Amino acid sequence: PILIPTYIELVDNSHQHAGHAGSKGWEESGESHFELKITASAFENLNLVKRHQLIYMLLGDIMNKIHALSIVARTPEEEA
């Protein structure tokens, strides 16, 4: 599936979690904690869990490097 987002914002919050368990993230940069806000029509008729599962599936192996991902996934109608 392709999301084709109308809005996407990714915030790196790793600096707020430096030093605690699971904060290692990417070896190169240490990034591990993120907040994702995304709007896409693809989320229509999907409940919250299904929306998150779709994002996890699209991220694939990248999820293994992310310790925490906060997701706000909305449809364009919900964003209005």
All heavy atoms as a GROMACS GRO file, in nm:
protein
  631
    1PRO      N    1   0.083  -0.120   0.000
    1PRO     CA    2   0.000   0.000   0.000
    1PRO      C    3   0.087   0.126   0.000
    1PRO      O    4   0.194   0.128   0.057
    1PRO     CB    5  -0.080  -0.009   0.127
    1PRO     CG    6  -0.038  -0.133   0.198
    1PRO     CD    7   0.064  -0.200   0.118
    2ILE      N    8   0.034   0.228  -0.062
    2ILE     CA    9   0.102   0.357  -0.066
    2ILE      C   10   0.014   0.458   0.007
    2ILE      O   11  -0.105   0.467  -0.017
    2ILE     CB   12   0.126   0.400  -0.212
    2ILE    CG1   13   0.216   0.299  -0.282
    2ILE    CG2   14   0.186   0.538  -0.216
    2ILE    CD1   15   0.236   0.327  -0.429
    3LEU      N   16   0.074   0.535   0.096
    3LEU     CA   17  -0.003   0.630   0.176
    3LEU      C   18  -0.036   0.758   0.101
    3LEU      O   19  -0.146   0.810   0.114
    3LEU     CB   20   0.074   0.666   0.303
    3LEU     CG   21   0.083   0.558   0.409
    3LEU    CD1   22   0.155   0.611   0.531
    3LEU    CD2   23  -0.055   0.510   0.450
    4ILE      N   24   0.057   0.813   0.027
    4ILE     CA   25   0.042   0.942  -0.038
    4ILE      C   26  -0.010   1.046   0.062
    4ILE      O   27  -0.123   1.094   0.051
    4ILE     CB   28  -0.048   0.935  -0.163
    4ILE    CG1   29  -0.003   0.821  -0.255
    4ILE    CG2   30  -0.047   1.067  -0.238
    4ILE    CD1   31  -0.097   0.795  -0.371
    5PRO      N   32   0.070   1.078   0.162
    5PRO     CA   33   0.024   1.172   0.265
    5PRO      C   34   0.005   1.313   0.212
    5PRO      O   35   0.078   1.358   0.123
    5PRO     CB   36   0.137   1.168   0.369
    5PRO     CG   37   0.254   1.111   0.302
    5PRO     CD   38   0.205   1.030   0.186
    6THR      N   39  -0.096   1.380   0.267
    6THR     CA   40  -0.116   1.522   0.237
    6THR      C   41  -0.042   1.608   0.339
    6THR      O   42  -0.022   1.727   0.317
    6THR     CB   43  -0.265   1.557   0.235
    6THR    OG1   44  -0.322   1.519   0.361
    6THR    CG2   45  -0.336   1.485   0.122
    7TYR      N   46  -0.002   1.547   0.450
    7TYR     CA   47   0.076   1.615   0.553
    7TYR      C   48   0.160   1.510   0.623
    7TYR      O   49   0.113   1.400   0.652
    7TYR     CB   50  -0.016   1.684   0.655
    7TYR     CG   51   0.059   1.747   0.770
    7TYR    CD1   52   0.120   1.871   0.756
    7TYR    CD2   53   0.069   1.682   0.891
    7TYR    CE1   54   0.190   1.928   0.861
    7TYR    CE2   55   0.139   1.738   0.997
    7TYR     CZ   56   0.199   1.862   0.981
    7TYR     OH   57   0.269   1.918   1.085
    8ILE      N   58   0.285   1.545   0.652
    8ILE     CA   59   0.371   1.456   0.728
    8ILE      C   60   0.470   1.540   0.807
    8ILE      O   61   0.526   1.637   0.755
    8ILE     CB   62   0.442   1.351   0.639
    8ILE    CG1   63   0.514   1.248   0.724
    8ILE    CG2   64   0.534   1.418   0.539
    8ILE    CD1   65   0.555   1.125   0.649
    9GLU      N   66   0.486   1.506   0.934
    9GLU     CA   67   0.582   1.572   1.021
    9GLU      C   68   0.647   1.465   1.107
    9GLU      O   69   0.578   1.385   1.172
    9GLU     CB   70   0.511   1.675   1.109
    9GLU     CG   71   0.602   1.745   1.207
    9GLU     CD   72   0.527   1.842   1.298
    9GLU    OE1   73   0.407   1.868   1.274
    9GLU    OE2   74   0.589   1.890   1.392
   10LEU      N   75   0.778   1.463   1.108
   10LEU     CA   76   0.853   1.368   1.190
   10LEU      C   77   0.945   1.447   1.281
   10LEU      O   78   1.029   1.525   1.234
   10LEU     CB   79   0.935   1.272   1.102
   10LEU     CG   80   1.013   1.165   1.177
   10LEU    CD1   81   0.919   1.070   1.251
   10LEU    CD2   82   1.102   1.089   1.082
   11VAL      N   83   0.928   1.428   1.412
   11VAL     CA   84   1.008   1.498   1.511
   11VAL      C   85   1.095   1.397   1.584
   11VAL      O   86   1.046   1.293   1.629
   11VAL     CB   87   0.917   1.573   1.612
   11VAL    CG1   88   0.999   1.641   1.719
   11VAL    CG2   89   0.828   1.673   1.540
   12ASP      N   90   1.223   1.428   1.594
   12ASP     CA   91   1.318   1.344   1.667
   12ASP      C   92   1.322   1.392   1.812
   12ASP      O   93   1.367   1.504   1.840
   12ASP     CB   94   1.456   1.354   1.603
   12ASP     CG   95   1.563   1.275   1.676
   12ASP    OD1   96   1.530   1.200   1.771
   12ASP    OD2   97   1.680   1.288   1.638
   13ASN      N   98   1.271   1.311   1.904
   13ASN     CA   99   1.270   1.343   2.046
   13ASN      C  100   1.378   1.268   2.124
   13ASN      O  101   1.371   1.260   2.246
   13ASN     CB  102   1.133   1.312   2.107
   13ASN     CG  103   1.025   1.403   2.053
   13ASN    OD1  104   1.048   1.521   2.030
   13ASN    ND2  105   0.907   1.349   2.029
   14SER      N  106   1.475   1.213   2.055
   14SER     CA  107   1.576   1.128   2.118
   14SER      C  108   1.652   1.201   2.228
   14SER      O  109   1.688   1.140   2.330
   14SER     CB  110   1.675   1.077   2.013
   14SER     OG  111   1.607   1.004   1.914
   15HIS      N  112   1.676   1.329   2.211
   15HIS     CA  113   1.752   1.405   2.311
   15HIS      C  114   1.682   1.405   2.447
   15HIS      O  115   1.747   1.417   2.550
   15HIS     CB  116   1.774   1.549   2.263
   15HIS     CG  117   1.648   1.628   2.253
   15HIS    ND1  118   1.560   1.613   2.146
   15HIS    CD2  119   1.593   1.720   2.334
   15HIS    CE1  120   1.457   1.695   2.164
   15HIS    NE2  121   1.475   1.761   2.277
   16GLN      N  122   1.551   1.386   2.449
   16GLN     CA  123   1.475   1.383   2.574
   16GLN      C  124   1.490   1.251   2.647
   16GLN      O  125   1.449   1.238   2.762
   16GLN     CB  126   1.327   1.409   2.547
   16GLN     CG  127   1.299   1.543   2.486
   16GLN     CD  128   1.153   1.557   2.445
   16GLN    OE1  129   1.075   1.461   2.450
   16GLN    NE2  130   1.116   1.677   2.403
   17HIS      N  131   1.549   1.151   2.581
   17HIS     CA  132   1.557   1.017   2.637
   17HIS      C  133   1.700   0.965   2.647
   17HIS      O  134   1.722   0.846   2.668
   17HIS     CB  135   1.473   0.921   2.553
   17HIS     CG  136   1.331   0.964   2.542
   17HIS    ND1  137   1.238   0.937   2.638
   17HIS    CD2  138   1.267   1.038   2.447
   17HIS    CE1  139   1.122   0.990   2.604
   17HIS    NE2  140   1.137   1.052   2.488
   18ALA      N  141   1.797   1.051   2.627
   18ALA     CA  142   1.938   1.009   2.629
   18ALA      C  143   1.972   0.944   2.763
   18ALA      O  144   1.934   0.993   2.869
   18ALA     CB  145   2.028   1.129   2.605
   19GLY      N  146   2.038   0.830   2.755
   19GLY     CA  147   2.086   0.763   2.875
   19GLY      C  148   1.996   0.657   2.934
   19GLY      O  149   2.038   0.580   3.018
   20HIS      N  150   1.870   0.649   2.891
   20HIS     CA  151   1.786   0.543   2.949
   20HIS      C  152   1.786   0.420   2.858
   20HIS      O  153   1.825   0.426   2.742
   20HIS     CB  154   1.644   0.593   2.980
   20HIS     CG  155   1.549   0.596   2.866
   20HIS    ND1  156   1.494   0.483   2.812
   20HIS    CD2  157   1.496   0.700   2.796
   20HIS    CE1  158   1.412   0.516   2.713
   20HIS    NE2  159   1.413   0.647   2.702
   21ALA      N  160   1.741   0.310   2.913
   21ALA     CA  161   1.741   0.183   2.839
   21ALA      C  162   1.664   0.197   2.709
   21ALA      O  163   1.558   0.258   2.704
   21ALA     CB  164   1.679   0.074   2.925
   22GLY      N  165   1.722   0.145   2.602
   22GLY     CA  166   1.656   0.147   2.473
   22GLY      C  167   1.679   0.273   2.393
   22GLY      O  168   1.626   0.288   2.286
   23SER      N  169   1.762   0.362   2.446
   23SER     CA  170   1.780   0.490   2.377
   23SER      C  171   1.892   0.487   2.274
   23SER      O  172   1.922   0.587   2.213
   23SER     CB  173   1.809   0.601   2.479
   23SER     OG  174   1.933   0.579   2.542
   24LYS      N  175   1.955   0.373   2.252
   24LYS     CA  176   2.069   0.365   2.162
   24LYS      C  177   2.034   0.404   2.018
   24LYS      O  178   2.103   0.483   1.957
   24LYS     CB  179   2.130   0.225   2.165
   24LYS     CG  180   2.257   0.213   2.083
   24LYS     CD  181   2.319   0.076   2.097
   24LYS     CE  182   2.444   0.068   2.013
   24LYS     NZ  183   2.505  -0.063   2.015
   25GLY      N  184   1.930   0.348   1.961
   25GLY     CA  185   1.887   0.384   1.826
   25GLY      C  186   1.990   0.353   1.720
   25GLY      O  187   2.059   0.252   1.727
   26TRP      N  188   2.001   0.442   1.623
   26TRP     CA  189   2.098   0.424   1.516
   26TRP      C  190   2.238   0.441   1.570
   26TRP      O  191   2.267   0.536   1.642
   26TRP     CB  192   2.073   0.525   1.404
   26TRP     CG  193   1.975   0.479   1.303
   26TRP    CD1  194   2.003   0.412   1.188
   26TRP    CD2  195   1.833   0.495   1.304
   26TRP    NE1  196   1.887   0.385   1.120
   26TRP    CE2  197   1.782   0.435   1.188
   26TRP    CE3  198   1.744   0.553   1.394
   26TRP    CZ2  199   1.646   0.434   1.159
   26TRP    CZ3  200   1.611   0.551   1.365
   26TRP    CH2  201   1.562   0.492   1.249
   27GLU      N  202   2.327   0.350   1.533
   27GLU     CA  203   2.466   0.359   1.577
   27GLU      C  204   2.530   0.489   1.533
   27GLU      O  205   2.609   0.549   1.606
   27GLU     CB  206   2.547   0.240   1.523
   27GLU     CG  207   2.506   0.108   1.584
   27GLU     CD  208   2.583  -0.008   1.525
   27GLU    OE1  209   2.696   0.013   1.479
   27GLU    OE2  210   2.529  -0.120   1.527
   28GLU      N  211   2.497   0.535   1.414
   28GLU     CA  212   2.559   0.655   1.358
   28GLU      C  213   2.518   0.783   1.430
   28GLU      O  214   2.597   0.875   1.443
   28GLU     CB  215   2.523   0.670   1.209
   28GLU     CG  216   2.558   0.552   1.121
   28GLU     CD  217   2.452   0.440   1.122
   28GLU    OE1  218   2.346   0.458   1.185
   28GLU    OE2  219   2.477   0.336   1.061
   29SER      N  220   2.395   0.789   1.477
   29SER     CA  221   2.343   0.916   1.530
   29SER      C  222   2.280   0.906   1.668
   29SER      O  223   2.259   1.009   1.732
   29SER     CB  224   2.240   0.972   1.433
   29SER     OG  225   2.130   0.882   1.424
   30GLY      N  226   2.243   0.785   1.711
   30GLY     CA  227   2.178   0.770   1.840
   30GLY      C  228   2.030   0.801   1.840
   30GLY      O  229   1.966   0.799   1.944
   31GLU      N  230   1.971   0.831   1.724
   31GLU     CA  231   1.828   0.862   1.718
   31GLU      C  232   1.747   0.737   1.753
   31GLU      O  233   1.775   0.629   1.704
   31GLU     CB  234   1.791   0.912   1.579
   31GLU     CG  235   1.858   1.043   1.544
   31GLU     CD  236   1.846   1.078   1.398
   31GLU    OE1  237   1.848   0.987   1.314
   31GLU    OE2  238   1.836   1.198   1.369
   32SER      N  239   1.646   0.754   1.839
   32SER     CA  240   1.571   0.637   1.885
   32SER      C  241   1.424   0.664   1.916
   32SER      O  242   1.344   0.574   1.918
   32SER     CB  243   1.637   0.582   2.013
   32SER     OG  244   1.635   0.682   2.115
   33HIS      N  245   1.388   0.789   1.940
   33HIS     CA  246   1.253   0.826   1.981
   33HIS      C  247   1.197   0.929   1.883
   33HIS      O  248   1.257   1.036   1.865
   33HIS     CB  249   1.253   0.885   2.122
   33HIS     CG  250   1.287   0.785   2.228
   33HIS    ND1  251   1.413   0.732   2.243
   33HIS    CD2  252   1.211   0.730   2.325
   33HIS    CE1  253   1.412   0.648   2.345
   33HIS    NE2  254   1.291   0.645   2.396
   34PHE      N  255   1.080   0.898   1.827
   34PHE     CA  256   1.024   0.985   1.725
   34PHE      C  257   0.874   1.007   1.746
   34PHE      O  258   0.805   0.923   1.805
   34PHE     CB  259   1.044   0.923   1.586
   34PHE     CG  260   1.188   0.904   1.550
   34PHE    CD1  261   1.252   0.784   1.577
   34PHE    CD2  262   1.259   1.005   1.489
   34PHE    CE1  263   1.385   0.766   1.544
   34PHE    CE2  264   1.392   0.988   1.456
   34PHE     CZ  265   1.456   0.868   1.484
   35GLU      N  266   0.828   1.119   1.694
   35GLU     CA  267   0.686   1.151   1.692
   35GLU      C  268   0.648   1.174   1.545
   35GLU      O  269   0.708   1.257   1.478
   35GLU     CB  270   0.659   1.277   1.773
   35GLU     CG  271   0.515   1.321   1.771
   35GLU     CD  272   0.494   1.449   1.850
   35GLU    OE1  273   0.584   1.490   1.926
   35GLU    OE2  274   0.387   1.510   1.832
   36LEU      N  275   0.550   1.098   1.497
   36LEU     CA  276   0.506   1.108   1.358
   36LEU      C  277   0.362   1.158   1.354
   36LEU      O  278   0.274   1.101   1.418
   36LEU     CB  279   0.513   0.970   1.290
   36LEU     CG  280   0.458   0.961   1.148
   36LEU    CD1  281   0.541   1.045   1.051
   36LEU    CD2  282   0.452   0.816   1.102
   37LYS      N  283   0.342   1.265   1.279
   37LYS     CA  284   0.207   1.315   1.251
   37LYS      C  285   0.189   1.302   1.101
   37LYS      O  286   0.269   1.354   1.024
   37LYS     CB  287   0.192   1.460   1.295
   37LYS     CG  288   0.203   1.478   1.445
   37LYS     CD  289   0.190   1.624   1.484
   37LYS     CE  290   0.208   1.640   1.633
   37LYS     NZ  291   0.203   1.781   1.673
   38ILE      N  292   0.084   1.230   1.061
   38ILE     CA  293   0.065   1.202   0.919
   38ILE      C  294  -0.084   1.204   0.885
   38ILE      O  295  -0.167   1.152   0.961
   38ILE     CB  296   0.131   1.067   0.881
   38ILE    CG1  297   0.124   1.042   0.732
   38ILE    CG2  298   0.077   0.952   0.964
   38ILE    CD1  299   0.214   0.930   0.684
   39THR      N  300  -0.114   1.264   0.772
   39THR     CA  301  -0.251   1.271   0.721
   39THR      C  302  -0.254   1.206   0.584
   39THR      O  303  -0.172   1.240   0.498
   39THR     CB  304  -0.299   1.417   0.711
   39THR    OG1  305  -0.287   1.479   0.839
   39THR    CG2  306  -0.443   1.425   0.664
   40ALA      N  307  -0.346   1.112   0.565
   40ALA     CA  308  -0.357   1.042   0.436
   40ALA      C  309  -0.496   0.982   0.420
   40ALA      O  310  -0.554   0.931   0.516
   40ALA     CB  311  -0.252   0.932   0.426
   41SER      N  312  -0.546   0.985   0.298
   41SER     CA  313  -0.675   0.923   0.267
   41SER      C  314  -0.672   0.772   0.288
   41SER      O  315  -0.776   0.710   0.312
   41SER     CB  316  -0.715   0.953   0.123
   41SER     OG  317  -0.736   1.091   0.106
   42ALA      N  318  -0.553   0.713   0.282
   42ALA     CA  319  -0.539   0.568   0.301
   42ALA      C  320  -0.587   0.522   0.439
   42ALA      O  321  -0.613   0.404   0.458
   42ALA     CB  322  -0.393   0.527   0.280
   43PHE      N  323  -0.599   0.615   0.534
   43PHE     CA  324  -0.644   0.578   0.669
   43PHE      C  325  -0.795   0.570   0.681
   43PHE      O  326  -0.846   0.527   0.785
   43PHE     CB  327  -0.589   0.678   0.772
   43PHE     CG  328  -0.439   0.680   0.781
   43PHE    CD1  329  -0.371   0.799   0.783
   43PHE    CD2  330  -0.367   0.562   0.789
   43PHE    CE1  331  -0.233   0.802   0.793
   43PHE    CE2  332  -0.229   0.564   0.799
   43PHE     CZ  333  -0.162   0.684   0.801
   44GLU      N  334  -0.868   0.612   0.576
   44GLU     CA  335  -1.013   0.606   0.582
   44GLU      C  336  -1.059   0.462   0.604
   44GLU      O  337  -1.005   0.368   0.548
   44GLU     CB  338  -1.074   0.661   0.453
   44GLU     CG  339  -1.054   0.811   0.439
   44GLU     CD  340  -1.110   0.867   0.310
   44GLU    OE1  341  -1.189   0.798   0.244
   44GLU    OE2  342  -1.072   0.980   0.277
   45ASN      N  343  -1.158   0.445   0.690
   45ASN     CA  344  -1.217   0.315   0.726
   45ASN      C  345  -1.121   0.224   0.801
   45ASN      O  346  -1.146   0.104   0.810
   45ASN     CB  347  -1.272   0.244   0.601
   45ASN     CG  348  -1.378   0.326   0.532
   45ASN    OD1  349  -1.467   0.382   0.596
   45ASN    ND2  350  -1.370   0.336   0.401
   46LEU      N  351  -1.010   0.278   0.852
   46LEU     CA  352  -0.918   0.199   0.936
   46LEU      C  353  -0.924   0.253   1.078
   46LEU      O  354  -0.919   0.375   1.099
   46LEU     CB  355  -0.774   0.210   0.885
   46LEU     CG  356  -0.742   0.154   0.747
   46LEU    CD1  357  -0.594   0.177   0.715
   46LEU    CD2  358  -0.777   0.007   0.738
   47ASN      N  359  -0.935   0.162   1.175
   47ASN     CA  360  -0.933   0.207   1.313
   47ASN      C  361  -0.789   0.243   1.352
   47ASN      O  362  -0.695   0.224   1.274
   47ASN     CB  363  -0.994   0.103   1.408
   47ASN     CG  364  -0.915  -0.026   1.414
   47ASN    OD1  365  -0.793  -0.029   1.400
   47ASN    ND2  366  -0.985  -0.137   1.436
   48LEU      N  367  -0.771   0.294   1.472
   48LEU     CA  368  -0.640   0.341   1.517
   48LEU      C  369  -0.534   0.232   1.510
   48LEU      O  370  -0.422   0.255   1.460
   48LEU     CB  371  -0.651   0.393   1.661
   48LEU     CG  372  -0.526   0.450   1.723
   48LEU    CD1  373  -0.480   0.574   1.648
   48LEU    CD2  374  -0.549   0.482   1.869
   49VAL      N  375  -0.567   0.113   1.555
   49VAL     CA  376  -0.471   0.002   1.554
   49VAL      C  377  -0.430  -0.032   1.410
   49VAL      O  378  -0.311  -0.050   1.381
   49VAL     CB  379  -0.528  -0.123   1.625
   49VAL    CG1  380  -0.438  -0.243   1.607
   49VAL    CG2  381  -0.549  -0.093   1.773
   50LYS      N  382  -0.525  -0.040   1.319
   50LYS     CA  383  -0.495  -0.072   1.179
   50LYS      C  384  -0.409   0.036   1.115
   50LYS      O  385  -0.321   0.008   1.033
   50LYS     CB  386  -0.623  -0.093   1.098
   50LYS     CG  387  -0.702  -0.214   1.140
   50LYS     CD  388  -0.630  -0.341   1.105
   50LYS     CE  389  -0.715  -0.462   1.138
   50LYS     NZ  390  -0.641  -0.586   1.128
   51ARG      N  391  -0.432   0.161   1.150
   51ARG     CA  392  -0.350   0.271   1.097
   51ARG      C  393  -0.206   0.256   1.143
   51ARG      O  394  -0.112   0.269   1.063
   51ARG     CB  395  -0.406   0.406   1.142
   51ARG     CG  396  -0.541   0.438   1.082
   51ARG     CD  397  -0.598   0.566   1.137
   51ARG     NE  398  -0.734   0.585   1.087
   51ARG     CZ  399  -0.801   0.698   1.094
   51ARG    NH1  400  -0.744   0.805   1.150
   51ARG    NH2  401  -0.923   0.708   1.047
   52HIS      N  402  -0.188   0.228   1.271
   52HIS     CA  403  -0.053   0.208   1.324
   52HIS      C  404   0.014   0.086   1.261
   52HIS      O  405   0.132   0.091   1.224
   52HIS     CB  406  -0.057   0.196   1.476
   52HIS     CG  407  -0.084   0.325   1.545
   52HIS    ND1  408  -0.032   0.355   1.669
   52HIS    CD2  409  -0.158   0.433   1.509
   52HIS    CE1  410  -0.072   0.476   1.705
   52HIS    NE2  411  -0.149   0.524   1.610
   53GLN      N  412  -0.060  -0.021   1.247
   53GLN     CA  413  -0.005  -0.142   1.184
   53GLN      C  414   0.039  -0.114   1.041
   53GLN      O  415   0.142  -0.166   0.996
   53GLN     CB  416  -0.107  -0.255   1.188
   53GLN     CG  417  -0.128  -0.314   1.326
   53GLN     CD  418  -0.241  -0.415   1.331
   53GLN    OE1  419  -0.331  -0.416   1.246
   53GLN    NE2  420  -0.238  -0.500   1.432
   54LEU      N  421  -0.036  -0.034   0.968
   54LEU     CA  422   0.000   0.002   0.832
   54LEU      C  423   0.133   0.078   0.830
   54LEU      O  424   0.222   0.048   0.750
   54LEU     CB  425  -0.111   0.085   0.767
   54LEU     CG  426  -0.084   0.139   0.627
   54LEU    CD1  427  -0.055   0.025   0.529
   54LEU    CD2  428  -0.203   0.222   0.580
   55ILE      N  429   0.149   0.172   0.920
   55ILE     CA  430   0.273   0.248   0.927
   55ILE      C  431   0.390   0.157   0.965
   55ILE      O  432   0.497   0.163   0.904
   55ILE     CB  433   0.259   0.365   1.026
   55ILE    CG1  434   0.162   0.468   0.967
   55ILE    CG2  435   0.396   0.428   1.057
   55ILE    CD1  436   0.117   0.574   1.063
   56TYR      N  437   0.370   0.068   1.064
   56TYR     CA  438   0.476  -0.025   1.104
   56TYR      C  439   0.517  -0.114   0.986
   56TYR      O  440   0.635  -0.139   0.964
   56TYR     CB  441   0.432  -0.114   1.219
   56TYR     CG  442   0.400  -0.042   1.348
   56TYR    CD1  443   0.301  -0.090   1.432
   56TYR    CD2  444   0.466   0.074   1.385
   56TYR    CE1  445   0.270  -0.025   1.551
   56TYR    CE2  446   0.434   0.140   1.502
   56TYR     CZ  447   0.337   0.090   1.587
   56TYR     OH  448   0.307   0.153   1.703
   57MET      N  449   0.419  -0.161   0.911
   57MET     CA  450   0.448  -0.246   0.796
   57MET      C  451   0.531  -0.171   0.692
   57MET      O  452   0.628  -0.224   0.638
   57MET     CB  453   0.319  -0.297   0.733
   57MET     CG  454   0.342  -0.393   0.617
   57MET     SD  455   0.198  -0.414   0.511
   57MET     CE  456   0.181  -0.252   0.441
   58LEU      N  457   0.493  -0.047   0.665
   58LEU     CA  458   0.566   0.032   0.566
   58LEU      C  459   0.707   0.065   0.613
   58LEU      O  460   0.799   0.073   0.532
   58LEU     CB  461   0.489   0.160   0.533
   58LEU     CG  462   0.358   0.138   0.458
   58LEU    CD1  463   0.279   0.268   0.450
   58LEU    CD2  464   0.383   0.082   0.319
   59LEU      N  465   0.727   0.082   0.742
   59LEU     CA  466   0.861   0.109   0.795
   59LEU      C  467   0.948  -0.016   0.794
   59LEU      O  468   1.070  -0.006   0.787
   59LEU     CB  469   0.852   0.165   0.937
   59LEU     CG  470   0.801   0.308   0.947
   59LEU    CD1  471   0.778   0.346   1.092
   59LEU    CD2  472   0.894   0.405   0.879
   60GLY      N  473   0.886  -0.133   0.801
   60GLY     CA  474   0.959  -0.259   0.792
   60GLY      C  475   1.073  -0.271   0.892
   60GLY      O  476   1.054  -0.247   1.012
   61ASP      N  477   1.190  -0.306   0.845
   61ASP     CA  478   1.306  -0.330   0.932
   61ASP      C  479   1.354  -0.206   1.005
   61ASP      O  480   1.426  -0.217   1.104
   61ASP     CB  481   1.422  -0.389   0.851
   61ASP     CG  482   1.395  -0.531   0.805
   61ASP    OD1  483   1.307  -0.597   0.866
   61ASP    OD2  484   1.459  -0.576   0.709
   62ILE      N  485   1.316  -0.089   0.959
   62ILE     CA  486   1.354   0.034   1.028
   62ILE      C  487   1.300   0.035   1.170
   62ILE      O  488   1.362   0.089   1.262
   62ILE     CB  489   1.305   0.158   0.950
   62ILE    CG1  490   1.382   0.169   0.818
   62ILE    CG2  491   1.319   0.286   1.031
   62ILE    CD1  492   1.330   0.275   0.725
   63MET      N  493   1.184  -0.028   1.191
   63MET     CA  494   1.124  -0.032   1.324
   63MET      C  495   1.216  -0.097   1.427
   63MET      O  496   1.209  -0.066   1.545
   63MET     CB  497   0.989  -0.104   1.322
   63MET     CG  498   0.874  -0.018   1.275
   63MET     SD  499   0.849   0.136   1.366
   63MET     CE  500   0.819   0.077   1.532
   64ASN      N  501   1.305  -0.186   1.382
   64ASN     CA  502   1.398  -0.251   1.476
   64ASN      C  503   1.494  -0.152   1.541
   64ASN      O  504   1.549  -0.180   1.647
   64ASN     CB  505   1.478  -0.360   1.404
   64ASN     CG  506   1.390  -0.474   1.360
   64ASN    OD1  507   1.288  -0.504   1.422
   64ASN    ND2  508   1.427  -0.538   1.251
   65LYS      N  509   1.516  -0.037   1.478
   65LYS     CA  510   1.607   0.063   1.532
   65LYS      C  511   1.535   0.171   1.612
   65LYS      O  512   1.598   0.254   1.674
   65LYS     CB  513   1.687   0.128   1.418
   65LYS     CG  514   1.782   0.032   1.351
   65LYS     CD  515   1.869   0.106   1.254
   65LYS     CE  516   1.972   0.011   1.195
   65LYS     NZ  517   2.073   0.083   1.117
   66ILE      N  518   1.404   0.171   1.607
   66ILE     CA  519   1.325   0.273   1.677
   66ILE      C  520   1.279   0.217   1.810
   66ILE      O  521   1.212   0.114   1.816
   66ILE     CB  522   1.205   0.317   1.591
   66ILE    CG1  523   1.254   0.382   1.462
   66ILE    CG2  524   1.115   0.412   1.669
   66ILE    CD1  525   1.143   0.416   1.364
   67HIS      N  526   1.315   0.286   1.918
   67HIS     CA  527   1.272   0.242   2.051
   67HIS      C  528   1.129   0.287   2.080
   67HIS      O  529   1.052   0.214   2.141
   67HIS     CB  530   1.367   0.298   2.158
   67HIS     CG  531   1.329   0.261   2.296
   67HIS    ND1  532   1.338   0.132   2.343
   67HIS    CD2  533   1.278   0.335   2.397
   67HIS    CE1  534   1.296   0.129   2.469
   67HIS    NE2  535   1.258   0.250   2.504
   68ALA      N  536   1.095   0.409   2.035
   68ALA     CA  537   0.960   0.460   2.060
   68ALA      C  538   0.915   0.544   1.941
   68ALA      O  539   0.990   0.629   1.893
   68ALA     CB  540   0.960   0.544   2.187
   69LEU      N  541   0.792   0.520   1.899
   69LEU     CA  542   0.733   0.596   1.789
   69LEU      C  543   0.591   0.634   1.828
   69LEU      O  544   0.503   0.548   1.840
   69LEU     CB  545   0.731   0.513   1.659
   69LEU     CG  546   0.667   0.579   1.538
   69LEU    CD1  547   0.742   0.706   1.500
   69LEU    CD2  548   0.662   0.482   1.420
   70SER      N  549   0.571   0.763   1.850
   70SER     CA  550   0.438   0.816   1.878
   70SER      C  551   0.375   0.852   1.743
   70SER      O  552   0.436   0.922   1.663
   70SER     CB  553   0.451   0.939   1.966
   70SER     OG  554   0.328   1.007   1.974
   71ILE      N  555   0.253   0.802   1.718
   71ILE     CA  556   0.190   0.822   1.588
   71ILE      C  557   0.055   0.892   1.604
   71ILE      O  558  -0.028   0.850   1.685
   71ILE     CB  559   0.167   0.687   1.516
   71ILE    CG1  560   0.300   0.615   1.495
   71ILE    CG2  561   0.094   0.708   1.384
   71ILE    CD1  562   0.284   0.472   1.444
   72VAL      N  563   0.036   0.997   1.526
   72VAL     CA  564  -0.096   1.058   1.508
   72VAL      C  565  -0.126   1.044   1.360
   72VAL      O  566  -0.065   1.109   1.276
   72VAL     CB  567  -0.095   1.207   1.550
   72VAL    CG1  568  -0.231   1.270   1.522
   72VAL    CG2  569  -0.058   1.220   1.697
   73ALA      N  570  -0.218   0.954   1.328
   73ALA     CA  571  -0.252   0.922   1.188
   73ALA      C  572  -0.398   0.960   1.164
   73ALA      O  573  -0.488   0.902   1.226
   73ALA     CB  574  -0.230   0.774   1.161
   74ARG      N  575  -0.418   1.056   1.075
   74ARG     CA  576  -0.553   1.106   1.049
   74ARG      C  577  -0.585   1.105   0.900
   74ARG      O  578  -0.496   1.106   0.817
   74ARG     CB  579  -0.564   1.251   1.100
   74ARG     CG  580  -0.547   1.265   1.248
   74ARG     CD  581  -0.573   1.408   1.290
   74ARG     NE  582  -0.568   1.421   1.434
   74ARG     CZ  583  -0.499   1.512   1.497
   74ARG    NH1  584  -0.429   1.603   1.430
   74ARG    NH2  585  -0.499   1.518   1.628
   75THR      N  586  -0.714   1.107   0.873
   75THR     CA  587  -0.760   1.126   0.735
   75THR      C  588  -0.769   1.277   0.710
   75THR      O  589  -0.776   1.355   0.807
   75THR     CB  590  -0.898   1.064   0.712
   75THR    OG1  591  -0.993   1.135   0.791
   75THR    CG2  592  -0.900   0.916   0.749
   76PRO      N  593  -0.774   1.320   0.584
   76PRO     CA  594  -0.792   1.463   0.558
   76PRO      C  595  -0.919   1.521   0.622
   76PRO      O  596  -0.919   1.634   0.670
   76PRO     CB  597  -0.799   1.471   0.405
   76PRO     CG  598  -0.720   1.352   0.360
   76PRO     CD  599  -0.750   1.245   0.461
   77GLU      N  600  -1.024   1.442   0.626
   77GLU     CA  601  -1.150   1.489   0.687
   77GLU      C  602  -1.133   1.509   0.838
   77GLU      O  603  -1.190   1.602   0.895
   77GLU     CB  604  -1.263   1.388   0.660
   77GLU     CG  605  -1.307   1.382   0.515
   77GLU     CD  606  -1.210   1.303   0.426
   77GLU    OE1  607  -1.135   1.217   0.476
   77GLU    OE2  608  -1.208   1.331   0.304
   78GLU      N  609  -1.058   1.422   0.903
   78GLU     CA  610  -1.035   1.435   1.047
   78GLU      C  611  -0.944   1.555   1.077
   78GLU      O  612  -0.954   1.614   1.184
   78GLU     CB  613  -0.971   1.308   1.103
   78GLU     CG  614  -1.062   1.190   1.099
   78GLU     CD  615  -0.991   1.058   1.126
   78GLU    OE1  616  -0.869   1.048   1.107
   78GLU    OE2  617  -1.061   0.964   1.168
   79GLU      N  618  -0.859   1.589   0.984
   79GLU     CA  619  -0.767   1.701   1.002
   79GLU      C  620  -0.838   1.835   0.987
   79GLU      O  621  -0.797   1.934   1.046
   79GLU     CB  622  -0.654   1.690   0.897
   79GLU     CG  623  -0.534   1.776   0.926
   79GLU     CD  624  -0.458   1.736   1.050
   79GLU    OE1  625  -0.455   1.619   1.087
   79GLU    OE2  626  -0.397   1.827   1.110
   80ALA      N  627  -0.946   1.836   0.908
   80ALA     CA  628  -1.016   1.962   0.880
   80ALA      C  629  -1.090   2.016   1.001
   80ALA      O  630  -1.122   1.953   1.092
   80ALA     CB  631  -1.116   1.940   0.766
   0.00000   0.00000   0.00000
